Amino acid sequence: MIKILKRELIIYTALLTALIVLMHPDLLSDPTARLGLMQEKENYIHPLLYTFFVYLVIYFFRALIDLVTNFFEKRK
């Protein structure tokens, strides 16, 4: 169980990092300005929410692929 949680946490963290870099490329060049904007607008939680929704979509597709592969493995 711990192994599964660690794997999913790594996937979620990697997805969060990728989405942050894709949505806010200026974070790499000027992180203090981006953090200042976050403090000004008080939108700290939105990266976590966006990542959660994308994670759910990816998890759905992973579960669907796992279901299909298990179905075909059982048929053999």
Secondary structure, 3 states (H helix, E strand, C coil): CHHHHHHHHHHHHHHHHHHHHHHCCHHHHCHHHHHHHHHHHCCCCHHHHHHHHHHHHHHHHHHHHHHHHHHHHHHC
